[in-house]
Amino acid sequence: MRPRLTFDANPKELAHRDSGPAHVSLLWSRRTHRAAVVLYDDETGQSVELEILTGENPLDLYEHAFAYAGTRGRPGRAPLAAAA
C-alpha cells in the first residue's frame, strides 16, 4: 500500500522505512507545499497521518513517528496499535 496525504492524492515520497509490519513514510505535497509523516500497519490496515507543522523538524517527526502517533494522528484515523 502506498501512503497518501489527505490533502494530496499524489505526494512525493522523500523517505521510507519499515519497522516490522509497520511502514513509515515522509511525504511532500508538490501542490500544497506541505509535508506529512504517514504510518501504515499491514496487520491492522490502520494508518495515521501526522502533518508537519510550521517550525517543526520533519526528520524528527519521521524518526520518532510512533511517539507522536498517539497524540498527533490526523482526526478521523485510528491510531496504530504499536503507538498505544
matplotlib code that plots the C-alpha trace (Angstrom):
import matplotlib.pyplot as plt

x = [0.0, 1.3, 0.5, -1.3, -1.8, -5.3, -4.6, -2.8, -3.6, -0.2, 2.6, 6.3, 7.9, 11.1, 11.9, 10.6, 11.4, 9.8, 9.5, 8.1, 4.6, 4.5, 5.7, 6.7, 6.9, 7.8, 5.7, 5.7, 2.9, 4.1, 0.7, 0.3, 4.0, 3.1, 4.7, 3.4, 4.6, 2.3, 2.3, 0.7, 0.3, -0.1, -1.6, -4.4, -4.8, -4.8, -2.9, -2.1, -1.2, 1.0, 1.1, 4.4, 3.6, 5.4, 8.6, 8.8, 11.7, 10.4, 13.2, 12.4, 8.8, 9.8, 12.4, 10.1, 6.8, 5.5, 6.0, 3.9, 1.2, -1.0, -1.4, -0.9, -2.7, -5.0, -8.6, -10.8, -8.0, -7.4, -4.0, -1.7, -1.8, 2.0, 1.6, -0.8]
y = [0.0, 3.4, 6.0, 9.1, 12.6, 13.6, 16.9, 15.5, 12.3, 12.2, 13.1, 12.7, 10.2, 11.7, 8.8, 5.4, 2.8, -0.4, -1.4, -5.0, -4.8, -1.0, 1.3, 5.0, 7.4, 11.1, 12.6, 16.0, 17.6, 19.5, 21.1, 22.5, 22.6, 20.7, 17.6, 14.8, 11.5, 8.6, 5.3, 2.2, -1.1, -4.2, -6.3, -4.0, -2.0, 1.2, 4.4, 7.6, 10.8, 13.3, 16.7, 18.6, 22.0, 25.2, 25.3, 21.6, 19.4, 17.0, 14.4, 14.5, 13.6, 10.9, 9.4, 9.4, 8.9, 6.3, 8.6, 11.3, 9.0, 8.6, 12.4, 13.9, 11.5, 13.2, 13.2, 10.5, 8.0, 5.3, 5.3, 2.4, -0.4, 0.0, 3.6, 2.9]
z = [0.0, -0.9, 1.8, 0.7, 2.2, 2.8, 1.1, -1.9, -3.8, -5.5, -3.0, -3.5, -1.1, 0.5, 2.8, 3.8, 6.4, 7.6, 11.3, 11.3, 9.9, 10.2, 7.4, 7.9, 5.0, 4.9, 2.1, 0.4, -1.5, -4.6, -4.9, -1.4, -0.4, 2.8, 4.3, 6.5, 8.0, 7.4, 9.3, 8.0, 9.7, 7.4, 10.2, 11.1, 7.9, 10.1, 9.1, 10.9, 9.2, 11.0, 9.3, 9.8, 11.3, 10.6, 12.6, 13.2, 12.1, 9.5, 10.2, 14.0, 13.3, 10.8, 13.1, 16.2, 14.4, 16.8, 19.7, 18.0, 16.6, 19.7, 20.2, 16.7, 14.5, 12.0, 13.2, 11.7, 11.5, 14.2, 15.9, 15.3, 17.9, 18.2, 19.3, 22.1]

ax = plt.figure().add_subplot(projection="3d")
ax.plot(x, y, z, "-o")
ax.set_aspect("equal")
plt.show()
